[in-house]
């Protein structure tokens, strides 16, 4: 919901339902995203504020439709491209190459 | 119970359902993770060993680390003073890698209870406790912890008496809180190691209380 007083991610005080208590064990790809986010910062390519800026600019729709680490990998990617670590074209080429290797996460590891 | 699951068919050793991510259909975002990782390795930014070491370091962090800090504070008054004065330094003193994070310990007393939230996102004392539970990152917890914290606590099974002051602390990327729970009664004879067993993750977030001996 649009609220002129604060941006969508500033959720404190909004009305909401019961806290969902379900948990899950982190998948290896999620742990890798977490690690790459920490290491990308340690390499000096972006700061935690850069990570948050990209996350917040994704908007509320992304919060509803993407999982936590899906949003994180999208933000990581945006920050690394902006830092010039690789280009959008290099990313696209690499993603196509990976998809051609197989159908599951486990099968496409190089 | 804070960890009731609807589906008990496929639980891991930690009692959480497995995600089907590893053998399910490769997703767009998983593909992006692999691409970023491989590009960073190809460009000499990182080695696979460095990435694995970071994952291992994160896996090694667990609420047991925080529990050790709490138990020491319960048994060592000087340490407790240092912890409340500078949480980061006190945790480092015990050998924990706190990174650049400012860790602020807030003490539960006979008349005050503390609760931690990150209304903006998911900031959490991850260097001490490990990664946050999923509920900590939900809209419901983030929204309501500052609006109706007593109702939220009741959902976690904590019914706070009305005469207890409740302080809610909103974390930021640079400043992360940890609750120093009150030492349970009947524990006078216990060692720090025994006491640490009573300290739960949720008791350090404020959504729970330490176990009774």
Interface residues (C-beta under 8 A of the other chain):
Chain A: X9 X10 X11 X12 X13 X14 X15 X16 X17 X18 X19 X20 X21 X22 X23 X24 X25 X26 X27 X28 X29 X30 X31 X32 X33 X34 X35 X36 X38 X39 X40 X43 X48 X49 X52 X55 X63 X66 X67 X68 X69 X70 X73 X74 X76 X77 X80 X85 X86 X90 X91 X94 X95 X98 X99 X102 X103 X104 X105 X106 X107 X108 X109 X110
Chain B: X1 X2 X3 X4 X5 X6 X12 X14 X16 X17 X18 X19 X21 X22 X23 X24 X25 X26 X27 X29 X30 X31 X32 X33 X34 X35 X36 X37 X38 X39 X40 X43 X45 X46 X50 X51 X54 X55 X58 X59 X117 X119 X120 X121 X122 X131 X133 X134 X135 X137 X138 X139 X140 X141 X142 X143 X144 X145 X146 X147 X152 X155 X156 X170 X173 X174
